[in-house]
Every structure is written in structure tokens, then in C-alpha cells.
Amino acid sequence: MIRINLLGVDRTKAARKGPAFDVGQQLTLLCSLILVVAALGIGWWYWSLNGEATRIEAEIAAAQREQARLASLLTEVTQFEAQRAQLQQRVRLIEQLRAGQSVPVQLLDHVSRSVPEMLWLTDMDQTGEALTIQGRSTTLMAVSRLVGSLGSSDLLLKPIEIVATQVEPVPAGAGQATLDVIHITVCAYITKL
């Protein structure tokens, strides 16, 4: 069989060749591809930056909430520190007062603890180193306890002297016997001022 090509072109070669683009079309296609890839890259970059901005804004909001919480804690801490400093100052003042507590205060404290039942102090006078105590009692035993208790202190020199005693009968109620009240004066000397 004989074949005759009337077209003048070999069909086998033309079919294999594919569409032919000239240089201008190829350049246009290449630039279009570059523009599409660039647009996709810019779109992806914008999307990632937008996501990053959202994440950073969320972190900023969380940091601001934390800052507000810590600011309130900081004010509480400063208030507590101020209270602590004030309490420490009070404690130092109390310790200074205790350390500098004078002998008359210590002496008055000791005398007040030394007063037994059934004895009442009416006067206490300090002149220099001499201490004079006056009081009343219903029993001689209470007077003896007062002198013994006063003698147990290092603030007073021993012996503690009962300078004067005077018994005064006080009438009791109707039908009752009279009650004897003993007026006492005790004298002691203070060891240190």
C-alpha cells in the first residue's frame, strides 16, 4: 500500500510535537506563573502574620490581666510591709520601755504584788532612798505577810521596819462586836535609783 501525503506535512511528526508556543507566549506564561506564585506567597505570608498578630494580642491581653492581678498583690504587699514596719516599731518601743523601766515603776509593781488580803494601802511616799508605806489591816498576820513579801525584793534593803502600828476599834453593825483596824507605817530603803 502506498501512502500519499496531500497536506505536505508529516502527520506522525506533527502529532508528536504538541502545541507550539512562540517566545512571547512562553514569556507571558512564565511571568503569569511567577505572579501567581508571588500572590500565593504573599497571601500565605499575610495569613501567617495575621495569625502571629492574633497570638501576640492574646499574649498581651493575658500579660495585662496578670499585671493588673500583680498590681493588686503589690499594693497588698506594700500595705502589709507598712503594717509590719509599724508593728516592729511598736515592739521596739515596748522593748525600750521595758529596758528603761525605772526603779519606781518596778518598785510600785513589787509593792502591788506584795499586798496580801485583808490589808489596804492608804499612802506610799518616796523621799530620796526612803520609802514609807502606810495602810490598814484587820489582822497582824497580813501586816507580817506584807513585810515578808517586801523583803523578798532586791530593790529594797533589809530589814524592812514596821515604824508604827495603832489599833482603832471600829463599831460594827447593830448587835455585832466591834472590829479592830490596825493602822501601820512601814519604812524601807531603796537599793538603787
VENDAMO-V122013 format. One record per residue. N is the residue number from 1. RES is the residue in one letter. SS is DSSP state (H for helix, E for strand, L for the rest). PHI is phi in whole degrees, -180 to 180 (999 if undefined). Layout:
{{N	RES	SS	PHI} {N	RES	SS	PHI}}
This chain:
{{1	M	L	999} {2	I	L	-112} {3	R	L	-115} {4	I	L	-126} {5	N	L	-100} {6	L	L	-91} {7	L	L	-80} {8	G	L	89} {9	V	L	-123} {10	D	L	-77} {11	R	H	-71} {12	T	H	-67} {13	K	H	-74} {14	A	H	-69} {15	A	H	-71} {16	R	H	-79} {17	K	H	-70} {18	G	L	84} {19	P	L	-70} {20	A	L	-106} {21	F	L	-111} {22	D	L	-84} {23	V	H	-66} {24	G	H	-65} {25	Q	H	-68} {26	Q	H	-64} {27	L	H	-65} {28	T	H	-65} {29	L	H	-62} {30	L	H	-64} {31	C	H	-65} {32	S	H	-63} {33	L	H	-62} {34	I	H	-63} {35	L	H	-64} {36	V	H	-65} {37	V	H	-64} {38	A	H	-66} {39	A	H	-64} {40	L	H	-64} {41	G	H	-64} {42	I	H	-67} {43	G	H	-62} {44	W	H	-63} {45	W	H	-61} {46	Y	H	-61} {47	W	H	-63} {48	S	H	-68} {49	L	H	-66} {50	N	H	-64} {51	G	H	-64} {52	E	H	-65} {53	A	H	-64} {54	T	H	-64} {55	R	H	-64} {56	I	H	-66} {57	E	H	-62} {58	A	H	-65} {59	E	H	-65} {60	I	H	-64} {61	A	H	-62} {62	A	H	-65} {63	A	H	-67} {64	Q	H	-68} {65	R	H	-63} {66	E	H	-64} {67	Q	H	-64} {68	A	H	-64} {69	R	H	-64} {70	L	H	-69} {71	A	H	-65} {72	S	H	-66} {73	L	H	-65} {74	L	H	-65} {75	T	H	-65} {76	E	H	-63} {77	V	H	-64} {78	T	H	-66} {79	Q	H	-65} {80	F	H	-64} {81	E	H	-63} {82	A	H	-65} {83	Q	H	-64} {84	R	H	-64} {85	A	H	-63} {86	Q	H	-66} {87	L	H	-66} {88	Q	H	-64} {89	Q	H	-65} {90	R	H	-64} {91	V	H	-63} {92	R	H	-61} {93	L	H	-64} {94	I	H	-63} {95	E	H	-65} {96	Q	H	-64} {97	L	H	-65} {98	R	H	-65} {99	A	H	-67} {100	G	L	-96} {101	Q	L	-62} {102	S	L	-79} {103	V	H	-61} {104	P	H	-59} {105	V	H	-68} {106	Q	H	-64} {107	L	H	-65} {108	L	H	-62} {109	D	H	-63} {110	H	H	-66} {111	V	H	-65} {112	S	H	-64} {113	R	H	-79} {114	S	H	-86} {115	V	L	-74} {116	P	L	-83} {117	E	L	-67} {118	M	L	69} {119	L	E	-139} {120	W	E	-126} {121	L	E	-86} {122	T	E	-110} {123	D	E	-158} {124	M	E	-142} {125	D	E	-134} {126	Q	E	-116} {127	T	E	-125} {128	G	L	64} {129	E	L	-95} {130	A	E	-88} {131	L	E	-119} {132	T	E	-116} {133	I	E	-120} {134	Q	E	-121} {135	G	E	-166} {136	R	E	-133} {137	S	E	-147} {138	T	L	-102} {139	T	L	-137} {140	L	H	-72} {141	M	H	-64} {142	A	H	-66} {143	V	H	-64} {144	S	H	-63} {145	R	H	-66} {146	L	H	-60} {147	V	H	-64} {148	G	H	-64} {149	S	H	-68} {150	L	H	-65} {151	G	H	-71} {152	S	L	-82} {153	S	L	-91} {154	D	L	-81} {155	L	L	-77} {156	L	E	-112} {157	L	E	-77} {158	K	E	-97} {159	P	E	-86} {160	I	E	-88} {161	E	E	-107} {162	I	E	-91} {163	V	E	-80} {164	A	E	-148} {165	T	E	-136} {166	Q	E	-145} {167	V	E	-95} {168	E	E	-126} {169	P	E	-76} {170	V	E	-116} {171	P	L	-67} {172	A	L	-88} {173	G	L	-70} {174	A	L	-63} {175	G	L	79} {176	Q	L	-113} {177	A	L	-72} {178	T	L	-73} {179	L	E	-111} {180	D	E	-92} {181	V	E	-111} {182	I	E	-102} {183	H	E	-90} {184	I	E	-125} {185	T	E	-132} {186	V	E	-117} {187	C	E	-125} {188	A	E	-145} {189	Y	E	-119} {190	I	E	-83} {191	T	L	-78} {192	K	L	-142} {193	L	L	-114}}
